[in-house]
């Protein structure tokens, strides 16, 4: 029987052998050179020959170790100097000159509608600042079409104390009983561009607060802060139309964002209130692009809502239970709008606080036995909210509703950097504007010449 082995195999077998007696090893030694068609280079042939003679010398030593008299031939296989000079590998000392260009996407011919929230004294309101959403002509942060308006953050405020993650609660424990003070704190201390007041106590299953009392809370918040506000109900389809109607009346002239109209409640009544009292309306659907088109179409054609008064909320499925689906849905909506879908080219809002609904954001440790350490939740929770917001900012979200102060700061800092906004940028043209002045000053590293 013939067995083929390598020198490496033989060396491994004899690694711990000190002496062999009565053993005979026979065989042929083969080296195969593959001709690629260009012939075998003479230098390569010499190098292979050199390696071959070194192998022969090793085999001679092995034969001597096995007891064979190799004295007469030992000198023939003395180590030789390599006949081949080492191939010098030139290390480039500089990069090859090159330039890069960013082309436009020819299909993106339609811009996103601009929606202004808040009304200053010149508009008949009392807000010191306004917020402009939308206006893009490309996906976020593209070099060929700078974003005219920055991303904005609204911090959530509730009309009653609610259960929340400890990492969030510690920031608001002193104001949980007073929505107006709560609103004041998120603006003055945590830098909120807007305030979202959630009238959750109006839910019949919670406190069933009358709509007129809820409207008084809206008035208190408007007096406490001078930024634009978002007015949200409890989510109860039977009670919300009445609550939002009274709240819209109480905030007449302030151009709030009424949150929200959806297909599961009397959206016509809510839309009529927003239109009557001069507010924008949040068009909310649940992760379904066709439902978003349907609702937007009904708001415009049935309810007579103007395009400049519509902001979409396609629903945020946060990191941990569906962020990939939310991202895909929002990105599809934004691209459809840029291509020319007149029912989808509106700015978008994200309920980024949904991130706190994922157990990974607030639980002390994994409930799964022998799971890896999740790390301290004081850091983990804000990171969960930040990651959710940043992902959706890349998909096309303009407005973020958030809760944790650190999350707000990080999201604003990163999106400002991606827009090319310099430190301290924020003042805009006109009274009370919070938009960056002029086109974004993005460092044009893509178009730089490398020399």
N, C-alpha and C positions, 0 to 999 in steps of 0.2 A: 504494500500500500504506500502511495506517495502522498505526503502531507506538505502543504506550503505554509511556511511561517516567515515572519519578519525578523530582522535582527533585533528589533525591540522586544519581540516575544521571547527570543532566545536569551537576551540579557536579563529579562525579568525572571525567567525560570532559574537562571544560574545566580541570581542576586545573592542568595544566602548560602551558596555551595562553596565550600573551601577546597575540596579536592574530589576528582572523579577518577575511578579506576575501572578498567575493563569496559569503557564506554567508547563507542565509535560513532562519530557523526559524519554523515555524507550528504551531499546535495549540490545543487547548482545555484549559482548566484546570477540573478537577472536584473538588469536596469532597462526600463523602457522609456525611450524618448519619443514624444508625440510630435510629428511634423505638422505644423498648422498650415502648410502650403507655401510659406516663405522660406523654407529651409531651416536648418538648425544653425544658429549663429555660432561662429567659431569660438567666441568668448564663452558662450554657454557650454559648448562641448568641452573646452578646457576645464571649466569649473566642475563639470560633472566628472571628468577624468580625475581631477584632483580629489574629489570626494570619494571616488571609487578606490583610489589607492590608499586613502585613509581607512576605508572600511576593510581593505585587504590587510592592512597592518593590524587592525583590531582583531581580525580573524586569526592572524598569525599568533598574536599574543594569546588568544584563546586556545589555539592548538598547543602552544607551549604549556599552558596551564593544565591541559589534559594529558601531558606527558610526552608529546611528540617532540623529536629533536628538530628544532627550527634554527639552530645556530648558523647553518650554512646559507640560509636565505634571509635571515633577519635584516641584514644591511640593505637588502633590496627594497624593504618597506619602511625605511627610516622616515620619520616625519619630514615632509617636504614643505617648502615655502609655497604659498599659493601663487600660481602663475598668472592669476587674474587680479588685476588691480581693482580695488573696491569701486563700485559705481558711485560716483558722486551724485547726490541728490540735491539739486539747487533749491533752496528754500526761498520762495518769493519774499522780497523785502517790501513790496507794496502791492496794493490791490490793482487789478486791471481797471482802467478807467471805464465807468459805466454810468448810465443814467436810467431812471425809472420814471414812468409816467402813469398817471391814473386816468383812465378814460371814463367817460360818462356812460350811464346805462340808457341806451336810446329809448327803451320802453317807458322810462319814468318821465312822463310828459306832464303830469298833473300834480300840483302841490297839495299839501294837506291844509285843510281849512284852519284859519286862525280864529281862536275864541278868546275873548278878553273877559276876565272875571274881576269883579270889584268895580266900584264907581267912586271916583274922587269928587271933590266939591264942584269941579268944573263939569262933571257929568250928572250932578244932582244928588250925589251920595255923600258919605262921610268917611270913606276909606282914604287912608293916606297913600296907599300903594295899590296898584293893579297888577294882575298876573296875566300874561299872554301865553296861551298854549298853542302848539302846532306850528304851521308855516313851513314845514320841511319840504324839500324837493328830492329827498333821497332817504335811504335808511339812516339811522342815527350815526353821527360821527364820521360820515364819509367825507373824504378830502375834496371831492369834486363839487360838493354842495354843502357848505357849512350850515349848521343849524342856526337859524335866526334867533331862536328863543331858547333859554336854558330849561333844563328839567326843574320842576318845582315839587316841594314836599309840603303836604298838609298833615299836621299831627292830630290824632284822634282825641276827642274830648267827649265825655258821656254826661248825661243829665242825672246820673245817679252812680254810686259806687258799684263797680262790677268785679267779678273774679278775673284776675289776670296773673300772669307769671310773676314770680317774686322779683326777677331782674327788672321788670317794668314797674311794678307797683312801688318799689322803693323810691322812684323818682317823683311820684305823685301823691304820696301818702298824706301830705299836708293840705292837698286841695281837692281830694276826692269828693268831698261833700258840697263843693261850690263850683259849678261849671264855669262861671265867669272868671274866678280866680285861676282855675285850671287852664282856661284859654289864655289868660294873661301870662301865665308861667311858660307855656310852650312857645309863645312868641318872644317874650323878653329874655328868657334864659336859654331856651333850646333852639332858637333861630328858625321857627316854623315860618314858611312863606304864606301859609294859609292855616285855618283851623276848621276841622270837621266836627260839628256838634251832632252827636248821635242821640236822638230822642227815644231811647230804648224803653224808658219807663212807661211810655204810652201803650205798650203791648198789653192787651187784656190779661194775658197770662202772667204778667210781671206786676205792674202797679196800676195799669189802666188809667194813667194820667190823662185828664181831658186835653183835647187839642189846644184849647185856649191857654191853659197853663203851660203847655209845651212851647207855645208861641212866645210866652213871656220869657222863657229861658233863652230863646233866640235873641230877643231884644237885649237881655242882660249881656250876652256874649258880644253882640255888636257894639255895645257901649264900652266893654272891657278892652277890646282890641281894635286896631285900625287897619287890619289886613282883611282881604276877602275871606268869606267863609263858605263852607259847604254845609248844607242842612240835610241830615239823613233821618229817616224814621226808624221804626223798630224792625221792619221787615214783615210786619203783619199785613197781609193783603187786604184785609177788611178795614183796618184802622188807618193805615198809612195815607191813603188819599185825602182823608179829612185832616190829618195832622200836617201833612205837607202843604195843603191848601192854606191853613191858618198860619203856618210858619212863613210861607211865601208872602202873605199879606203883611205880616209883622215886619218883614225885611224889605218892604217895597222900596225901590230906588237904589238898593245897595248892590244889585247885580250879583246875587249869590248863585251857587250851583246847587240845584235841587236834586237830591239823591234818594230815590231814583224812580224813573219810569221803567217798567218791565212788562212783559207780555202776560204775566200771571196776576196782574192787578189792574185796576182802572187807570191805565196810563193816560187816557184821554183827559180825565179830570185833573191829574197831576200836571200834564202838559199845558192845559188851559190856565191853571194857576200860575205856572212859571211865565207864560206869555203875558198874562194880564198884569202881573206885578214887575215885569222887566228883569226876569232871571234867565240863566242858562239851565239846561236840563241834562242830567246824566242818564244816558241810554244804556241800561244794564241787561246783559244776557249771560247765559251760562255756558261758556266754552263752545259755542256753536256759531260758526261764521254765517250760516244762512239765517239763523234766528236774529243775528245782529243786523243783517241787511233788512229783514222784514220789519223789525222794530223801527229802525231809522227811517225806512220808507213810510211807515204809518205816522211817525211823528211829523214828517214833513208834509205829506199829502193829506192825511186825515185831520191832523191837529194844527196845521199851519205854522209849525215851528221853523224858523229860519235857520239856514245852515250855520250861521255864526253863533247859534245858541245851542249847539249839540256837542257834547263830549261823550265818548263811548267808554264803557267799562265791560270788557269781554270776560271778566272774572279771572282772578288770580288763584291758580292752584299752586300752592307754595312749594318751596324746596322740601322734599320729603314725601310728598304724595301726589305728584303730577306736574311739577314745574316744566318738564319737557313738553307736555301737552299744552299748557298755557302759553309757553314760548312759541310753539309752532303756530298756534291759533292767532296770537297777536301779530306775529311776523307775517303770516298770510294776509291778515287784514290790512296791515300797513302796505305791503307790496301791491295788493289789489287796488288800494286807494291811489298809489303812485302811478299805476298803470292807467287808471282812469275810471275806476268804479265809483260813481258819484254817490253811492249809498254807503261807502266805507271810508272815504277820505276825510275823516275827522280826527282830531286829537284824541288820545286815549289816557284813561286813568287806571291805576292799579290799587286794589285793596291789599297792599303789601303786608299789612298786619296779619293777614291769613297765615303768614309764616309761623306765628305763635300757636297756631292750631296743631302743628306737627309735634308729636310727643318728643322728638329729638331736641326741640328748641327749649323745652321747659322742664322735662323730667330730670330728677337728680341723677339717675342711672338707668341703664337698660333693664327692662323687666325680664329679659331673656337670660336664663342662667348661663354662666360662663361666657357671656358676651364680652367684647373688649371694652375698655374704659372709654366712656364718652367724653371725659374731660369736664371741667367746671362749667356749669350751666350759666354762670354769670357772663361768661364769654361766648359760650356756644349759642345762646339765644340770640343775642345781637348779630352774631355772624350769620345765623340762619336768615334773619331778616335782611341783612345787607346783601347776601348772596342772591336772595330772591329778587330784590330790587335791581341789582346790577344786571342780572340776566335779562330781566324784562326791559330795562333801559336800552339794552342792545337790540331788543326786538322791536321797539318803537313806542314805549310808554312815555308820556310827557309829564304826567302828574302822579305822585305817589302818596298814598295815605299810609302813614307809619305811626309807630308808638315809641320805640326806644330812642332816647336822645343821641346815643352813640351811633346808632344805625343811620339816623338822619344826617349827622355830621359827615360820616364816611361816604354815604351815597352822594351827597351834594359835592363833596371835595373831589371824588373820582369823576363824576359826570362833568364837573366844571373843567377838570384837567383834560378830559377827552375832547371837550369842545375847544380847548385851547385858551380858555379864559385865564388871564393872569391874576396874580394875587390882588385881592381888593376890587376886582372887577365886579360890577353889579349895578352901578348907576346907569340908567338909560335915558332915552330922549323923552321929554314931556313930563308933565307933573306926575309924580308918584309911581313911575314905571319901575319895575324890578328886573327888567330885561337887560341883558348886556348891550352896551352901546355899539351899534354897527355890526359888521360881520365878525365872526369869531376869528381870533388870531391863532390859527392852528399852526404849530411848527411843521413846515413842509418837508419832513424828513424823507417822504417817498420821492419827492422830486429833486432831492439834492444830488449833485454830481459827486461821485466818489473818485478822487484823484490820488 
